[in-house]
Amino acid sequence: GLSTMLVGDRPNRIEVDAIRRGEVQVVFGTESLLEESIPWKRLGLVIVESRDLDSLVFPDFSDRTGQTPDVLLVTRSPIPTSLAFTEFGGFDISVVDDVCVELANTEIYTADQRADAYAVARDLVEGGHQAFVVFPGKDGEDLLGPDDALRMAEALQADAFPGKRIGIYCSAMSREERSRVFDDFQRRRIDVLVCTTHIEDAPAVPKASVMMVEYADMYDMTRLHRLRGHVSGGRERGHCAFVLSDSPSTAGKEAVEIAQNEVDGFRLAEVDLSRRGAQAVTGKENTRPLAFRWANPAEDRILLRMARQEALQFVRNDPELKVFPHLAAGIGQLWGDWLGDALPTPQLDRPNRPRRRRRRRRRR
């Protein structure tokens, strides 16, 4: 079988040497594996899994190793259709639609209604269900450290979940600590897990059907949808509570309301893109989505994906558009400034016409 290796946050000298020698075929790790200091011997496939579009990594190994491995990007956020034509234009795109998943029942509570929200959660936990209590992060960092999480867990145990077993899960804990806590949660040694958005990296837990999202107005819409997905699709319909902060902004409150009512993650991604802008969604400067004249990316995404596949096949068959020069000219008028040197120059002066043969006169 294949030899595998799991490295920590940063590979040590022995692990780097094993990679350099090609002693392992499959390596699991973090983004540190993509750094230039890692000397891959024969790299054939890179799989990158990411929660957010703004944290996607596009590894380029050709400049430093001369290798061109296949790259598979697995995103937990649906890619807006317009970005599929720009940021992901060089990728083949596959979509997994969870059309059969019944989303959790979702309710919004103000800060003054927090006690009511936890009363519902307490009744469900008393009935044998498990619950998440999630706190937000900012700029990739948790706002809730281990000490704060411990104090919050003690307060929840005293007020909201008396007599229940409560655990803590946040990024400041070591990998071993997080694994041990989550294993206890899976085995039902813990009833309520106080955690941060890093819980998105963990697999679903069958009996965990209650999701309490604190300060919900501080999340983007796609993250709220993903958190709700953690308690959706089970044997029993899940319950998700979006609890607002003390002074939510108008935009934040509207985003929570949209996330509550919209069940289609792809449509939600389009709305998120239109509200926050392409640069905020992808985390890259000078990123702008295409403007569609007649199609609606939220409504016509299947048709647009089919058109994209046809266009890619068209270019594969005729990269320079020699057969249809007028098509190249039309594309140049619309998107010449954006495509630049990638656009072939049409040859319109010499139309592609069949040659006429001259008949030779017979000499008598």
Solvent accessible surface area in square Angstrom, and as a share of the most:
residue,aa,sasa,rsa
1,G,130,1.25
2,L,129,0.64
3,S,45,0.29
4,T,82,0.48
5,M,32,0.14
6,L,120,0.60
7,V,2,0.01
8,G,33,0.31
9,D,104,0.54
10,R,159,0.58
11,P,21,0.14
12,N,82,0.42
13,R,195,0.71
14,I,124,0.63
15,E,30,0.13
16,V,36,0.21
17,D,45,0.23
18,A,14,0.11
19,I,4,0.02
20,R,113,0.41
21,R,130,0.47
22,G,31,0.30
23,E,103,0.46
24,V,29,0.17
25,Q,105,0.47
26,V,50,0.29
27,V,29,0.17
28,F,113,0.47
29,G,39,0.38
30,T,54,0.32
31,E,106,0.47
32,S,10,0.06
33,L,15,0.07
34,L,33,0.16
35,E,62,0.28
36,E,137,0.61
37,S,83,0.54
38,I,5,0.03
39,P,49,0.31
40,W,44,0.15
41,K,121,0.51
42,R,219,0.80
43,L,26,0.13
44,G,49,0.48
45,L,99,0.49
46,V,14,0.08
47,I,102,0.52
48,V,16,0.09
49,E,103,0.46
50,S,12,0.07
51,R,48,0.17
52,D,29,0.15
53,L,14,0.07
54,D,74,0.38
55,S,53,0.34
56,L,20,0.10
57,V,34,0.20
58,F,73,0.30
59,P,24,0.15
60,D,85,0.44
61,F,5,0.02
62,S,46,0.30
63,D,130,0.67
64,R,79,0.29
65,T,47,0.28
66,G,64,0.61
67,Q,35,0.15
68,T,113,0.66
69,P,20,0.13
70,D,102,0.53
71,V,49,0.28
72,L,90,0.45
73,L,28,0.14
74,V,62,0.36
75,T,35,0.20
76,R,84,0.31
77,S,6,0.04
78,P,27,0.17
79,I,36,0.18
80,P,3,0.02
81,T,9,0.05
82,S,5,0.03
83,L,0,0.00
84,A,7,0.06
85,F,52,0.22
86,T,30,0.17
87,E,51,0.23
88,F,8,0.03
89,G,28,0.27
90,G,82,0.79
91,F,56,0.23
92,D,117,0.61
93,I,40,0.20
94,S,110,0.71
95,V,47,0.27
96,V,128,0.74
97,D,62,0.32
98,D,104,0.54
99,V,125,0.72
100,C,124,0.74
101,V,63,0.36
102,E,103,0.46
103,L,31,0.15
104,A,4,0.03
105,N,60,0.31
106,T,13,0.08
107,E,67,0.30
108,I,43,0.22
109,Y,29,0.11
110,T,56,0.32
111,A,22,0.17
112,D,139,0.72
113,Q,77,0.34
114,R,63,0.23
115,A,80,0.62
116,D,83,0.43
117,A,0,0.00
118,Y,13,0.05
119,A,34,0.26
120,V,58,0.33
121,A,0,0.00
122,R,74,0.27
123,D,98,0.51
124,L,55,0.27
125,V,6,0.03
126,E,102,0.46
127,G,62,0.60
128,G,28,0.27
129,H,30,0.13
130,Q,1,0.00
131,A,0,0.00
132,F,0,0.00
133,V,0,0.00
134,V,0,0.00
135,F,11,0.04
136,P,4,0.02
137,G,22,0.21
138,K,128,0.54
139,D,134,0.69
140,G,67,0.64
141,E,120,0.54
142,D,29,0.15
143,L,88,0.44
144,L,16,0.08
145,G,24,0.24
146,P,60,0.38
147,D,99,0.51
148,D,58,0.30
149,A,1,0.00
150,L,92,0.46
151,R,147,0.53
152,M,63,0.28
153,A,8,0.06
154,E,100,0.45
155,A,46,0.36
156,L,15,0.07
157,Q,74,0.33
158,A,75,0.58
159,D,114,0.59
160,A,7,0.06
161,F,0,0.00
162,P,70,0.44
163,G,76,0.73
164,K,44,0.18
165,R,126,0.46
166,I,33,0.17
167,G,8,0.08
168,I,31,0.16
169,Y,18,0.07
170,C,1,0.00
171,S,41,0.26
172,A,70,0.54
173,M,27,0.12
174,S,51,0.33
175,R,92,0.34
176,E,118,0.53
177,E,69,0.31
178,R,55,0.20
179,S,67,0.43
180,R,140,0.51
181,V,23,0.13
182,F,17,0.07
183,D,52,0.27
184,D,35,0.18
185,F,0,0.00
186,Q,78,0.35
187,R,152,0.55
188,R,94,0.34
189,R,121,0.44
190,I,17,0.09
191,D,16,0.08
192,V,0,0.00
193,L,0,0.00
194,V,0,0.00
195,C,1,0.00
196,T,0,0.00
197,T,5,0.03
198,H,38,0.17
199,I,1,0.00
200,E,3,0.02
201,D,74,0.38
202,A,11,0.08
203,P,83,0.53
204,A,70,0.54
205,V,5,0.03
206,P,128,0.80
207,K,91,0.39
208,A,3,0.02
209,S,13,0.08
210,V,0,0.00
211,M,0,0.00
212,M,0,0.00
213,V,0,0.00
214,E,7,0.03
215,Y,75,0.29
216,A,0,0.00
217,D,22,0.11
218,M,95,0.42
219,Y,16,0.06
220,D,35,0.18
221,M,3,0.01
222,T,14,0.08
223,R,37,0.13
224,L,0,0.00
225,H,30,0.14
226,R,28,0.10
227,L,0,0.00
228,R,3,0.01
229,G,36,0.35
230,H,25,0.11
231,V,7,0.04
232,S,19,0.12
233,G,46,0.44
234,G,49,0.48
235,R,251,0.92
236,E,101,0.45
237,R,143,0.52
238,G,3,0.03
239,H,18,0.08
240,C,0,0.00
241,A,0,0.00
242,F,0,0.00
243,V,0,0.00
244,L,3,0.02
245,S,16,0.10
246,D,116,0.60
247,S,103,0.66
248,P,46,0.29
249,S,69,0.44
250,T,104,0.60
251,A,62,0.48
252,G,10,0.09
253,K,90,0.38
254,E,74,0.33
255,A,13,0.10
256,V,0,0.00
257,E,69,0.31
258,I,51,0.26
259,A,0,0.00
260,Q,49,0.22
261,N,114,0.58
262,E,34,0.15
263,V,100,0.58
264,D,32,0.17
265,G,11,0.11
266,F,35,0.15
267,R,71,0.26
268,L,0,0.00
269,A,3,0.03
270,E,19,0.09
271,V,41,0.24
272,D,4,0.02
273,L,11,0.06
274,S,91,0.59
275,R,95,0.35
276,R,101,0.37
277,G,30,0.29
278,A,6,0.05
279,Q,94,0.42
280,A,47,0.37
281,V,11,0.06
282,T,8,0.04
283,G,52,0.50
284,K,77,0.33
285,E,135,0.60
286,N,144,0.74
287,T,17,0.10
288,R,149,0.55
289,P,47,0.29
290,L,39,0.19
291,A,98,0.76
292,F,58,0.24
293,R,213,0.78
294,W,192,0.67
295,A,10,0.08
296,N,71,0.36
297,P,28,0.18
298,A,16,0.13
299,E,107,0.48
300,D,43,0.22
301,R,38,0.14
302,I,104,0.53
303,L,92,0.46
304,L,11,0.05
305,R,50,0.18
306,M,112,0.50
307,A,54,0.42
308,R,18,0.07
309,Q,103,0.46
310,E,123,0.55
311,A,55,0.42
312,L,53,0.26
313,Q,87,0.39
314,F,74,0.31
315,V,73,0.42
316,R,138,0.50
317,N,112,0.57
318,D,20,0.10
319,P,88,0.55
320,E,97,0.44
321,L,11,0.06
322,K,137,0.58
323,V,88,0.50
324,F,108,0.45
325,P,20,0.13
326,H,139,0.62
327,L,80,0.40
328,A,0,0.00
329,A,23,0.18
330,G,30,0.29
331,I,42,0.21
332,G,24,0.23
333,Q,159,0.70
334,L,91,0.45
335,W,108,0.38
336,G,21,0.21
337,D,154,0.80
338,W,106,0.37
339,L,56,0.28
340,G,44,0.42
341,D,154,0.80
342,A,84,0.65
343,L,36,0.18
344,P,33,0.21
345,T,107,0.62
346,P,39,0.25
347,Q,106,0.47
348,L,75,0.37
349,D,140,0.73
350,R,190,0.69
351,P,70,0.44
352,N,129,0.66
353,R,181,0.66
354,P,123,0.77
355,R,236,0.86
356,R,224,0.82
357,R,229,0.83
358,R,232,0.85
359,R,233,0.85
360,R,231,0.84
361,R,227,0.83
362,R,227,0.83
363,R,239,0.87
364,R,283,1.03
